[in-house]
């Protein structure tokens, strides 16, 4: 979505936050703001007086895009993000709604690679998975509207800006979303510690959606039963499970490896 551009650059000394302001529309930190600016989703920026060179470089880019920049003292900036580590820069995003699964499927590659999140309620895990998924070049990430982390400032910060570039689709029911993926010709692979099949044994070169559950709980039974396959990541050490973003990375980059090999062959 395009940002709201003003005809002239305006730099003020205090934030002007209207009644419609939503905390979920705020992000902070150098990388998340820079990536959101590149994606054209920034509406307004606040920076700390005496900010460092990296922040000032973002300010220059924001000015060129006609985006309002407000300069604040550190205590004022801290209050905007309730004391979170903002690195001297905070941004308000253009208000937008998450996409739909059908909309995502209209804009995917011939052999899409998709991530489906089942019950990831920690925004840090949500952001970490998004960062890994974007690095692997996924076509999109699907999550449930309820029983899911808020796609807000914390998730954006942890994603290091990846959420500004990845297609998101919010669904009412993950199980029904898997059926929709199947009808679209996408094979669904649930990552499950107890599965006897190893993810090494799967052909991941075709249209694939990895289904990833919350840490500790894993996939819900109905979601697991809807998957075409359930596969585990072989564990060689004494620890029995991986962080959800690490598990996502292991599986996604195995798919990337297989696809690269198939193209080279």
C-alpha positions as CSV (number, residue, x, y, z in Angstrom):
1,X,0.0,0.0,0.0
2,X,1.3,3.5,-0.8
3,X,2.1,5.9,1.9
4,X,0.2,9.2,2.3
5,X,2.4,11.8,0.7
6,X,2.2,15.5,1.6
7,X,3.2,18.1,-1.0
8,X,5.8,19.7,1.3
9,X,8.1,18.4,4.0
10,X,6.9,19.4,7.4
11,X,9.1,19.1,10.5
12,X,7.5,19.8,13.9
13,X,8.6,19.6,17.5
14,X,5.7,17.6,19.0
15,X,3.6,14.6,18.0
16,X,0.0,15.2,16.8
17,X,-1.8,12.0,17.7
18,X,-5.4,12.0,16.7
19,X,-8.3,10.0,18.2
20,X,-8.0,7.4,15.5
21,X,-4.4,6.6,16.4
22,X,-3.9,2.8,17.1
23,X,-0.9,1.5,19.0
24,X,-0.8,-1.5,16.6
25,X,0.0,1.0,13.8
26,X,3.2,2.1,15.5
27,X,6.6,0.6,14.8
28,X,10.0,1.5,16.2
29,X,13.7,0.9,15.5
30,X,16.0,1.6,12.6
31,X,15.6,-1.5,10.5
32,X,11.8,-1.8,10.8
33,X,11.3,1.9,10.0
34,X,13.8,1.8,7.1
35,X,12.1,-1.3,5.6
36,X,8.6,0.1,6.1
37,X,9.8,3.3,4.3
38,X,11.1,1.2,1.4
39,X,7.7,-0.6,1.2
40,X,5.8,2.7,1.1
41,X,3.8,2.1,4.3
42,X,5.0,5.0,6.5
43,X,2.7,7.8,7.3
44,X,4.7,9.8,9.8
45,X,8.0,9.6,11.7
46,X,9.2,10.8,15.0
47,X,13.0,11.0,15.7
48,X,15.0,12.0,18.8
49,X,16.8,15.3,18.8
50,X,20.5,14.6,18.2
51,X,19.8,11.3,16.5
52,X,22.7,9.3,15.0
53,X,23.7,9.1,11.4
54,X,21.6,6.0,10.5
55,X,18.5,7.7,11.8
56,X,19.3,10.9,9.9
57,X,19.7,9.0,6.7
58,X,16.1,7.7,7.2
59,X,15.0,11.3,7.8
60,X,16.5,12.3,4.5
61,X,14.6,9.5,2.7
62,X,11.4,10.4,4.5
63,X,11.7,14.1,3.4
64,X,12.2,13.0,-0.2
65,X,9.0,11.0,0.1
66,X,7.1,13.9,1.6
67,X,6.5,12.2,4.9
68,X,6.1,14.3,8.0
69,X,9.0,14.2,10.5
70,X,8.7,15.3,14.1
71,X,11.6,15.9,16.4
72,X,11.2,15.0,20.1
73,X,13.3,14.9,23.2
74,X,14.1,11.4,24.5
75,X,11.4,11.3,27.3
76,X,8.7,12.3,24.8
77,X,9.8,9.6,22.4
78,X,10.0,7.0,25.2
79,X,6.3,7.8,26.0
80,X,5.2,7.1,22.5
81,X,6.4,3.5,22.8
82,X,6.0,2.9,26.5
83,X,9.7,2.8,27.1
84,X,10.6,0.2,24.4
85,X,14.1,0.3,22.9
86,X,13.3,2.5,19.9
87,X,16.9,3.4,18.8
88,X,15.8,7.1,18.4
89,X,13.1,6.6,15.8
90,X,9.4,5.7,15.8
91,X,7.0,5.5,12.8
92,X,3.3,5.5,12.3
93,X,2.2,3.3,9.5
94,X,-0.6,3.8,6.9
95,X,-3.6,2.1,8.2
96,X,-4.2,-1.2,6.4
97,X,-6.1,-4.5,6.8
98,X,-4.5,-7.9,6.4
99,X,-5.1,-9.6,3.1
100,X,-7.1,-12.7,2.5
101,X,-5.9,-16.2,1.6
102,X,-7.7,-16.0,-1.8
103,X,-6.0,-12.7,-2.5
104,X,-2.6,-14.2,-1.5
105,X,-3.1,-17.2,-3.8
106,X,-3.8,-14.8,-6.7
107,X,-0.3,-13.3,-6.4
108,X,1.9,-16.3,-5.8
109,X,4.5,-18.0,-8.0
110,X,4.0,-21.2,-10.0
111,X,5.3,-23.3,-7.1
112,X,4.5,-21.2,-4.1
113,X,6.2,-21.5,-0.7
114,X,3.8,-20.5,2.1
115,X,3.9,-20.5,5.9
116,X,0.8,-21.1,8.0
117,X,0.9,-20.3,11.7
118,X,-1.4,-22.2,14.0
119,X,-1.8,-20.5,17.4
120,X,1.4,-18.4,17.5
121,X,0.4,-16.0,20.3
122,X,3.8,-14.5,21.2
123,X,4.5,-11.5,18.9
124,X,8.3,-12.1,19.2
125,X,7.9,-15.6,17.7
126,X,5.5,-14.2,15.1
127,X,8.1,-11.6,14.1
128,X,11.0,-14.0,14.2
129,X,9.1,-16.5,11.9
130,X,8.3,-13.6,9.5
131,X,12.0,-12.6,9.4
132,X,13.0,-16.2,8.5
133,X,10.2,-16.6,6.0
134,X,11.0,-13.4,4.2
135,X,14.7,-14.4,4.0
136,X,13.7,-17.7,2.5
137,X,11.6,-15.9,-0.2
138,X,8.2,-17.2,0.8
139,X,5.1,-16.1,-1.1
140,X,3.2,-15.3,2.0
141,X,2.3,-16.1,5.6
142,X,-1.1,-17.1,6.9
143,X,-2.4,-16.7,10.4
144,X,-5.6,-16.9,12.3
145,X,-7.4,-13.7,13.2
146,X,-8.0,-15.0,16.7
147,X,-5.6,-17.0,18.8
148,X,-2.7,-15.2,17.1
149,X,-0.2,-12.6,18.0
150,X,-0.9,-8.9,17.3
151,X,0.9,-7.9,14.2
152,X,2.2,-4.7,15.8
153,X,5.3,-2.9,17.0
154,X,6.9,-5.9,18.8
155,X,6.5,-8.3,15.9
156,X,7.7,-5.6,13.4
157,X,10.8,-4.9,15.5
158,X,11.7,-8.6,15.9
159,X,11.2,-9.2,12.2
160,X,13.8,-6.6,11.5
161,X,11.5,-5.0,8.9
162,X,10.5,-8.2,7.2
163,X,6.8,-7.7,7.9
164,X,6.9,-4.6,5.7
165,X,7.7,-6.9,2.7
166,X,5.8,-10.1,3.3
167,X,2.3,-10.9,2.2
168,X,0.0,-11.6,5.2
169,X,-3.3,-13.3,5.0
170,X,-5.6,-13.4,8.1
171,X,-8.1,-16.3,8.2
172,X,-11.0,-17.2,10.5
173,X,-10.2,-20.9,10.7
174,X,-6.8,-22.5,10.0
175,X,-8.3,-25.9,9.2
176,X,-10.5,-24.4,6.5
177,X,-7.6,-22.4,5.2
178,X,-5.7,-25.7,4.7
179,X,-8.6,-27.0,2.6
180,X,-8.5,-23.9,0.5
181,X,-4.8,-24.3,0.0
182,X,-5.4,-27.9,-1.1
183,X,-8.0,-26.9,-3.6
184,X,-5.5,-24.4,-5.0
185,X,-3.0,-27.3,-5.6
186,X,-0.8,-26.5,-2.6
187,X,0.5,-29.5,-0.5
188,X,0.4,-28.9,3.2
189,X,3.2,-30.1,5.5
190,X,2.7,-29.9,9.3
191,X,5.8,-29.8,11.4
192,X,5.3,-32.2,14.3
193,X,7.9,-33.5,16.7
194,X,6.1,-36.8,17.0
195,X,5.8,-37.5,13.3
196,X,7.6,-40.6,12.1
197,X,8.3,-39.1,8.6
198,X,11.3,-36.8,8.4
199,X,11.1,-33.6,6.4
200,X,14.2,-34.9,4.6
201,X,12.0,-37.5,3.0
202,X,9.7,-35.1,1.3
203,X,9.8,-33.5,-2.1
204,X,9.5,-29.8,-1.4
205,X,10.0,-28.5,-4.9
206,X,6.3,-28.2,-5.7
207,X,3.7,-25.9,-4.2
208,X,4.2,-26.3,-0.4
209,X,2.7,-24.7,2.7
210,X,4.5,-25.4,6.0
211,X,2.1,-25.5,8.9
212,X,3.8,-24.5,12.2
213,X,2.3,-24.7,15.7
214,X,3.0,-22.8,18.9
215,X,6.0,-23.8,21.1
216,X,5.0,-26.3,23.6
217,X,1.5,-26.9,22.3
218,X,2.4,-27.7,18.7
219,X,-0.2,-28.2,16.1
220,X,-3.8,-28.5,17.2
221,X,-5.3,-31.9,16.5
222,X,-7.8,-30.8,13.9
223,X,-5.1,-28.8,12.1
224,X,-2.7,-31.7,12.2
225,X,-5.3,-34.0,10.8
226,X,-5.9,-31.6,7.9
227,X,-2.3,-31.7,6.7
228,X,-1.3,-33.8,3.7
229,X,1.8,-34.9,5.6
230,X,3.2,-34.4,9.1
231,X,7.0,-34.4,9.3
232,X,9.5,-34.0,12.1
233,X,13.0,-32.4,12.2
234,X,15.4,-35.1,13.4
235,X,17.0,-34.2,16.7
236,X,20.4,-35.5,17.5
237,X,21.0,-33.8,20.9
238,X,19.3,-34.1,24.2
239,X,17.0,-31.1,23.6
240,X,13.7,-32.4,22.2
241,X,12.5,-29.4,20.4
242,X,13.5,-26.2,18.6
243,X,12.3,-22.6,18.9
244,X,9.4,-22.1,16.4
245,X,11.4,-19.7,14.2
246,X,14.4,-22.0,14.1
247,X,12.1,-24.9,13.1
248,X,10.6,-22.8,10.4
249,X,14.0,-21.8,9.1
250,X,15.3,-25.4,9.0
251,X,12.3,-26.5,7.0
252,X,12.0,-23.5,4.7
253,X,15.7,-23.5,3.7
254,X,15.5,-27.3,3.0
255,X,12.8,-26.3,0.5
256,X,15.0,-23.6,-0.8
257,X,17.9,-26.1,-1.2
258,X,15.8,-28.6,-3.0
259,X,14.4,-26.0,-5.4
260,X,17.8,-24.6,-6.2
261,X,19.1,-28.1,-6.9
262,X,16.2,-28.8,-9.2
263,X,16.8,-25.6,-11.1
264,X,20.5,-26.3,-11.5
265,X,19.8,-29.9,-12.6
